[in-house]
Amino acid sequence: MGQYAVIDVETTGLSPAQNHRILEVAVVLADDNGNPVDEWETLVNPLREVGATEIHGLTGADVYAAPTFDEILPELVSLLNGRVLVAHNLAFDARFLAAEFARAGHAVELDGSAGLCTMRLAEHYLPSRARSLEACCECIGYTIDSAHTALEDARATAKLLAFYISKEDDFLGCWIDAAQAVRRVVWPKVPPAAVKPWPRRLAAMKAKKHFLQRLPSKAPRGAIHPEADKYLMVLERVLLDGRISCHEADELVETAAALDLSREDAVTLHQHYLTALARLALEDGPRTSDARADLVSVAELLGLSADHVDSAVQSASRWKDHHAYPIRRFALQPGDRVVFTGEAPGMSRSELEYEARMRGLWVTSSVSRKTKLVAAADPDSLSGKARRARSLGIPIVDYSTFIQMMEQLECYGEGESLGDISHGKAYR
C-alpha cells in the first residue's frame, strides 16, 4: 500500500546533539502518483521539556500521556520499511529519526540522501526562491490549514510530491536515486507492539474531561471519609497556583483510588475544602467581589457550581474553628530552596533566578527533599526536575504564581519591580 512514506516530525528543538527529541510524528503513505492512500500520526512523550510551544503549539499536558519513541518504533518501522522516504528538509527529519533510533538501541543510517527532499527538489520544479513548506505550497496553490502540526505538514509535503511527479519526464531521475536510497537503509527487525497512537485530537479530548468523571460513582457514604485529610492535603498542594495540571489531576485520581473514594466522596470533600477556603477569606476581612471570584475559580476547578460557593460562604460563617479543614497558608521564607525549570515566552528565567536570590531564596539546580518549591514555565513539564518533584510531593507552580509569592518577600538587594520580569527587562 503506497510506495512513498511522506514523513514530518515536530521536535523540542533544532538539534538532537543538544538532547532535543521528537515530539510528534506523522506519516502519509502515497501511491506511485503521490496521492495519499493512508495516514498515521501520534504525539510522542519526549521525557523532557517540550520546547517552543509558541511554534508547535504543544505543552506538557498534550504529550505526557503519549507513548515514548521506543513504544511507537515498531509501528513506525512497519510504515517506513521498503518505501521511499519523503520529507520537506529531509536532512532535518532524518537526523532526528536516526538519533531516536540510536537511543532505542538501533543504528539506522539516515541522512538527507536517504530519500526525496521536497525542499531541495523545489529548486528544480518551483519558480519561487523561498523554500519554506508554506511558500512552496503557495506556489502550487495549496494552503496549509495548521502549519507546524506533523500531520498537516506531512499532507502538504505529499501535495508537493504529487506535483513534482506530475512532471513525469523530469522526475524519473529523482525516482531512480530514491529507489537506490531505499535499498541502502536497513531498518531494524522489531516485534510488533500493541501501543496505540496518541494524536492531537485525543490529547484535546482528555484535557476537556474533568478528573471527577474518572472516579467511580457510588452511593454517598453519609459521613466524611475517615482518611479525608490525605486527599485534602494533595488537593491543597495542587491548588497552590490556582490551577490543576494534568499530572496533578492524575495524582488526585490515584489518591482517590488508593483511599477508595467515589466520585460522590470527592465532591463532598471538595465542598468541605471550599467551605474551609471561604472561612479563611472571612478571617482575612470583609467579603469582597475579588474574594468571591477566587472562590468561584476554585469551585470550577473542583467541578462545583456557583451555588456551591454560596453554600460554602454560608456554612463558613457558622462553623467553629475546630470543624474546618486546617488550610495551611503556603509562603516562601528567606533560605527556602527553590528550583526553576523551563523557559517561558516573555519571561526571563535568569532574571527570575536573580530576583529570587535578591530576596533571600536559595536557588538550586536540582530537586531534593529539602526543596520547598519548583517554579516551572509549564506546570505539566516533563523535565527531570519536574518528575523528581512530583515523586517527592514537592509543589510545582507556574512562573506567574512564583512572582506573586516573591512579592511577599522583602528584597535584600537592589532590584527592580517584579513586573519588569515579564517584559524581559534586564536587571544588570
Secondary structure as GFF3:
##gff-version 3
##sequence-region A 1 428
A	DSSP	beta_strand	4	11	.	.	.	ID=ss1
A	DSSP	three_ten_helix	16	18	.	.	.	ID=ss2
A	DSSP	beta_strand	22	30	.	.	.	ID=ss3
A	DSSP	beta_strand	36	43	.	.	.	ID=ss4
A	DSSP	alpha_helix	53	56	.	.	.	ID=ss5
A	DSSP	alpha_helix	60	63	.	.	.	ID=ss6
A	DSSP	alpha_helix	69	80	.	.	.	ID=ss7
A	DSSP	beta_strand	84	87	.	.	.	ID=ss8
A	DSSP	alpha_helix	90	103	.	.	.	ID=ss9
A	DSSP	beta_strand	115	117	.	.	.	ID=ss10
A	DSSP	alpha_helix	118	125	.	.	.	ID=ss11
A	DSSP	alpha_helix	133	139	.	.	.	ID=ss12
A	DSSP	alpha_helix	150	166	.	.	.	ID=ss13
A	DSSP	alpha_helix	168	184	.	.	.	ID=ss14
A	DSSP	alpha_helix	200	208	.	.	.	ID=ss15
A	DSSP	three_ten_helix	211	214	.	.	.	ID=ss16
A	DSSP	alpha_helix	228	238	.	.	.	ID=ss17
A	DSSP	alpha_helix	246	258	.	.	.	ID=ss18
A	DSSP	alpha_helix	263	284	.	.	.	ID=ss19
A	DSSP	alpha_helix	289	301	.	.	.	ID=ss20
A	DSSP	alpha_helix	306	318	.	.	.	ID=ss21
A	DSSP	three_ten_helix	321	323	.	.	.	ID=ss22
A	DSSP	beta_strand	337	341	.	.	.	ID=ss23
A	DSSP	alpha_helix	349	358	.	.	.	ID=ss24
A	DSSP	beta_strand	362	364	.	.	.	ID=ss25
A	DSSP	beta_strand	371	376	.	.	.	ID=ss26
A	DSSP	alpha_helix	384	392	.	.	.	ID=ss27
A	DSSP	beta_strand	396	398	.	.	.	ID=ss28
A	DSSP	alpha_helix	399	406	.	.	.	ID=ss29
A	DSSP	three_ten_helix	418	423	.	.	.	ID=ss30
###
